[in-house]
Each structure stands twice: as structure tokens, then as C-alpha cells.
Amino acid sequence: PNSVSSKQKCIVPLGIILQPLAPLPPEMEEVPSINFASVGTIVRCKSCRTYINPFVHWESNGRRWRCNICGESQATPESYINSLDETGRRVDRFHKPELCKGAVEYIAPGEYMVRPPQP
């Protein structure tokens, strides 16, 4: 139901089942893994720590970006800068899964680890 009144009128119990990390059906695309080793660190908002995503707003020809969650503007790491098209979107967005997919898996660099990974 899309409203409280329709939910109250509905006499059928509603629910949802979630299964995190369930195997993907063969027709589904794998979730891409992203490694920011070439950039130096994972690109995140310095204010709210949101990861870079398809919904951030790019400024200054790609040299800055505005977080879509908190609205803070910040500098883009030098190695991650790319130019924008006429609509204000990055020209390489379809080559970077973090800028065109709804879900990605980030490979955390060593600075994110409190202890060494387990064997």
C-alpha cells in the first residue's frame, strides 16, 4: 500500500523476506568490485562519510563534487578528476561502476583495517 489509509483498508497481512548475501540467479549481473588503490583512498564525503555515488553533483568541471546526502562541496582527488559533459555529468561515468550502478562492493585499503585480515 502506498498510503496509511489503503494499508488500514487492506486485510491481507503484508511482509517481506530479505536474504543478505544470497546466491544470485544466473540471469542477474554480479555486483562490481571497486578498488581505489590508484586514487589512494576511497572517495567519500568529508562531512557525512557518504561514498561517491551516481547521485552526487559535479562542479568546477569535475574538480569538485557536492554530496547528495548532506550538500557539502569538496575537492575531487587529483587522480579521480575527469571532465563533464554538457549536462554536468562525468564523461567517464559509464566506465566507473560507482558512478552508474546502484550497488557496488568497495575493496577497503589497509588504512580502513584495525587489524590484519584473517587467513
C-alpha positions in Angstrom: 0.0 0.0 0.0 1.2 3.5 -0.8 -0.7 5.3 1.9 -1.8 4.8 5.5 -5.5 4.7 4.7 -5.0 2.0 2.0 -2.8 0.0 4.5 -5.6 0.1 7.1 -8.2 -1.0 4.5 -6.1 -3.9 3.4 -7.0 -7.0 5.3 -4.2 -9.2 3.8 -1.1 -9.3 6.0 1.9 -8.0 4.2 5.6 -8.8 4.7 9.0 -9.1 3.1 11.8 -11.6 3.2 15.4 -10.5 2.8 18.3 -12.8 2.4 21.6 -10.9 2.5 24.4 -12.5 0.5 22.1 -14.9 -1.1 23.4 -16.6 -4.3 22.5 -14.6 -7.4 20.2 -16.1 -10.1 22.1 -16.8 -13.3 20.4 -14.0 -15.2 21.5 -11.3 -12.7 24.6 -9.3 -13.1 27.3 -9.6 -10.5 27.8 -6.7 -8.1 31.0 -5.0 -9.3 34.0 -4.6 -7.0 35.8 -1.3 -6.9 39.4 -0.8 -5.9 40.5 2.8 -5.3 44.2 1.9 -5.0 45.1 4.1 -8.0 43.3 7.0 -6.4 44.9 6.5 -3.0 41.7 6.2 -0.9 38.0 5.6 -1.3 36.3 8.8 -2.4 33.9 9.8 0.4 32.2 12.9 1.7 34.4 14.5 4.4 31.3 15.7 6.3 28.9 12.7 6.4 31.2 9.9 5.1 28.8 9.0 2.2 30.6 7.1 -0.6 30.8 8.6 -4.0 27.7 7.5 -6.0 25.7 8.2 -9.2 23.7 11.0 -7.5 26.4 13.4 -6.4 26.5 16.7 -8.3 29.7 17.7 -10.1 31.1 21.2 -10.0 34.0 23.1 -11.5 34.4 20.8 -14.5 34.8 17.8 -12.2 37.3 19.3 -9.8 34.7 19.5 -7.0 31.6 17.5 -6.1 28.6 18.1 -3.9 27.3 15.3 -1.6 23.8 14.3 -2.4 23.1 13.5 1.3 24.4 16.5 3.2 25.1 19.0 0.4 28.7 19.7 1.3 31.0 20.6 -1.5 34.5 19.1 -1.6 37.5 18.8 -3.8 37.9 15.7 -6.0 41.2 13.9 -5.5 43.6 14.9 -8.3 43.8 11.3 -9.7 40.0 11.0 -9.8 39.2 14.2 -11.8 37.6 13.9 -15.2 35.8 16.4 -17.3 32.0 16.8 -17.5 29.6 16.7 -20.5 27.1 19.4 -21.4 24.6 18.1 -18.8 27.1 18.4 -15.9 27.8 14.6 -15.7 31.2 13.0 -15.9 32.1 11.7 -19.4 33.5 8.5 -17.9 30.5 7.7 -15.7 29.7 4.5 -17.6 33.3 3.2 -17.2 33.1 3.6 -13.4 30.6 1.3 -11.7 30.4 3.6 -8.6 29.1 6.4 -10.8 26.4 4.4 -12.7 25.4 1.4 -10.6 23.1 1.3 -7.5 25.2 -1.3 -5.7 29.0 -1.8 -5.7 31.5 -3.6 -3.5 34.4 -1.5 -2.3 37.7 -3.2 -1.6 39.0 -1.5 1.5 42.6 -0.3 1.6 44.9 -1.0 4.5 44.1 2.3 6.2 40.5 1.0 6.8 41.7 -2.1 8.7 42.1 -2.1 12.5 43.9 -5.5 12.4 45.3 -7.5 9.5 42.9 -9.6 7.5 42.3 -13.2 8.7 43.8 -16.0 6.6 
